[in-house]
């Protein structure tokens, strides 16, 4: 369907600029009439007059921080008694992320036609399933402001956890990159100069020096082979994760890794408990909540287990009985869920459990960082020290010959 860019005046004289999707010029005119706009300039959008910054590859992604701010501001506006349509009109003018601003603008236009907010949001991939389902529950119960506030808190917690994980893993990544740069630099520029000097002096090269020299020669003459291997490895991993069976193998491998697997399991548990708690607190049935939760955990092995658990829940099984069969979720979660089911306070108990495991994630990530940093330093010292030894050994040979 053709897309038209337009400039138009509203009945109050305000200038409106945007895009409209219409099958024909007649439909376009009807849309302007419905919106009470007087068109001043209308152009059909083509590949030649499109703004390159509007292409999807150039648009910034909608991050957790953008969603948290959106939910927080929306909650405040709705709580002030402003209608959803008017709230969207306010929001679309002040959102900083251009991708989210454009999406909210499209949703505003659809809501003006009488559609529900959650229904419109389902058509846009920028909004996660949990937010859409929570908004739908808020629309039904008339507690949209409360729901939006809950989602803002949830996104802020997730954002805080992500920042701590990234912060803890920054130093190991920097150390790894630094080691690669130093090693490659020495192999390509430093060692060839020293070896050439030793050969001219007639020194006999020891075996470590010969090995390092062979690696250096290989990198200089056939650099495309290791480069191709690196590209193939990253491409293979990406292809593996894009395939359902491959994604399951990859995720299972990560879960089985020492230390990293423990951290990943705690992240999944915290996400499961926090998401399920938030949705059940909003009055969403457990089966519908579980369908959303499995999309949030972001692990193929956990998703497969939750699919099986949902099928058993439909047959009348309890959630605690299903969690007990899992190798991912810890016994503490099973025990807490069992207590919640018996007391009828599953949502509040899950919320406390989520807080506990969020703290566990922070501790586990810190411990992982403390274990990796010394290991990376030792590896870096051994590799660079070995290369320096390959340079020093011929010097001893020259010194012995001079004596």
Helices and strands as residue ranges (DSSP letters): E 3-10, E 15-21, H 25-34, E 37-44, G 52-54, G 56-58, H 64-79, H 84-94, H 98-111, H 117-121, H 129-141, H 144-185, I 186-190, H 191-201, H 207-221, H 223-242, H 244-256, H 260-281, H 286-296, H 300-314, H 319-323, H 331-343, H 346-402
